[in-house]
Structure formats: C-alpha cells, structure tokens
Amino acid sequence: MKLNKNIIQSFIDTNILVYSVDISVDNRSFHSASLKILRPSEREILYLSTQILSEFYAVITSSSAVKNPITPIEAITRIKRLSQMPNIKVISVTDQVQEKFLELLEINPVKGSKVFDMLHLATMITHKINRIYTFNNSDFDWYKNINVIVPQ
C-alpha cells in the first residue's frame, strides 16, 4: 500500500480495542481515550493484525477477563465494523512476520503471554510501522525503534 508521506501509520494493541467496548466505571478514562484513537482521521491509518482481532475476541467474550463480557455474536459484529472503517487496515501474519518473530525471540526470549507482544512487534517491523497505541507501554519499551503512545 502506497501512502502519502504525511499520513501517520500506527498499530493498535489489543487493550485499545478492549477498552473501546469496556464501559465499566473503573475504566471510563481508558474507554474514552480508546474511542478517540479509533475515531476516523484522514491523517492516520490504524493497523490491526489478525492476531490482535483474535485476542480482542478472546478477551471481550470472557467473563474471567472483563467485568461485562459481550456475546460472541456482538464481538463478531464489532470486528466486522472495525474492519470496515476507512482508517483501519487489517494485516495478516505472513511468512516474513514469522521470520522476524523468531529473530526477535532470539534477541529477547520472553515467556508466556509476552510472546504475543513479540508477534505484534514482528508484524509492525515487517510492515514498517513504527508507532503503537497501547496502555501497556512496558510491553514494548525494550525495543527502541518503536514509538509507544499511551492514549490520554
């Protein structure tokens, strides 16, 4: 995809999507900040990977992960809507992403669920995306070529 040089390209972490539908009182500020990020803009393209969408579905439909889970049907509807937004592009995990993923694991051999952040990072690097919106900045701060943005 060829983009205008003035258009910002940013990756969206799973927690941004989760908080965008989480309307619990405890997370109101995260909810509001997430909605601002997802709002369509002509100046920015937001990238989601198929892995991010899978994680979003798993979290938002699980009562052990969120206070107010949504139904699988509602989660599917939300994923379809996200995928249709003009400022959002969904990218797949390719062979090149897999190669970069393994390289990153050799550099920083994480354990457990941290492996998913490595896959996100590999996706970003492969697709030349150097910004990520996340509320978990410590997940990515070890890799200095990525600009981690915590929404306010």
Secondary structure, DSSP 8 states (H G I E B T S, - for coil): ----TTSEEEEE-HHHHHHHH---GGGHHHHHHHHHHHS--SSEEEEEEHHHHHHHHHHHT-TTT-SS---HHHHHHHHHHHHHSTTEEEE---HHHHHHHHHHHHHS---TTHHHHHHHHHHHHHTT--EEE-S-GGGTTTSTTSEEE---
